[in-house]
Amino acid sequence: MNRLAVFAVLTLACVACSKKIEPQPPTPQAAASTARVATPWDPLLADKKRAEDVQKTVDDQAKRQRDAVDAQDK
């Protein structure tokens, strides 16, 4: 038991006094090459965009139809 305690104290002292490794800053190339990371809600955002595009198409068709009806009334 005594040997284990001495070993543990020496190990902890060596770890505490050891030189810390400083992380190197990322290179500009590494930062620039970082691509967008996919998220779990990307498919939902794609569906929302598609629905907005469909709504825009429907609105445009409705406007054209209203304009055509108004032109017939005149």
HELIX and SHEET records of a PDB file:
HELIX    1   1 ASN A    2  CYS A   17  1                                  16    
HELIX    2   2 PRO A   28  ALA A   32  1                                   5    
HELIX    3   3 ASP A   42  ASP A   73  1                                  32    
END                                                                             
